[in-house]
Amino acid sequence: MKPARTLTFKCAKCAKPVTVYLQKVSACSHIQPYQGICGCGEVKRHATGNPDAVKSFVESADGNWHHHH
C-alpha cells in the first residue's frame, strides 16, 4: 500500500486546516515524512512509520533531517 501524497491537519497555532505533502524519501524506508506550511506561517511536520524515526523527524526544527542507521 502506497502512502497518501497529502494529509490535512489542524494548525497548532491558528486551528485552520493545513495540508502536508509527502516528502521525497531518501534510501530510508523506515518512515514517510510529510511537511507543509499553514497560511499563518506555521510549519507542520508529520510522519508515519518507525516510531523513533518519526519522533526525531517531527522534532527536527530546521527541516534538515536525515535518518541514520
Residue pairs with C-beta under 8 A, 6 or more apart in sequence:
3 22
3 32
3 48
4 22
5 21
5 22
6 19
6 20
6 21
6 22
6 34
7 19
7 20
7 34
7 46
8 17
8 18
8 19
8 20
9 17
9 18
9 20
9 44
9 46
10 16
10 17
10 18
11 17
11 18
11 38
11 40
11 42
11 44
12 42
12 44
13 38
13 40
13 42
14 38
14 39
14 40
14 42
16 38
16 39
16 40
18 36
18 37
18 38
18 39
18 42
18 44
19 36
20 34
20 35
20 36
20 44
20 45
20 46
21 34
21 35
21 36
22 32
22 33
22 34
23 33
23 34
23 35
25 31
25 32
25 33
26 66
26 67
28 53
28 67
28 69
29 49
30 49
30 50
30 53
30 67
31 47
31 48
31 49
31 50
31 53
31 54
31 57
31 67
32 47
32 48
32 49
33 45
33 46
33 47
33 57
33 65
34 45
34 46
34 47
34 48
35 43
35 44
35 45
35 46
35 63
36 43
36 44
37 43
37 44
38 44
43 63
45 57
45 58
45 60
45 63
46 58
47 53
47 54
47 57
47 58
48 54
53 67
56 65
56 67
57 65
57 67
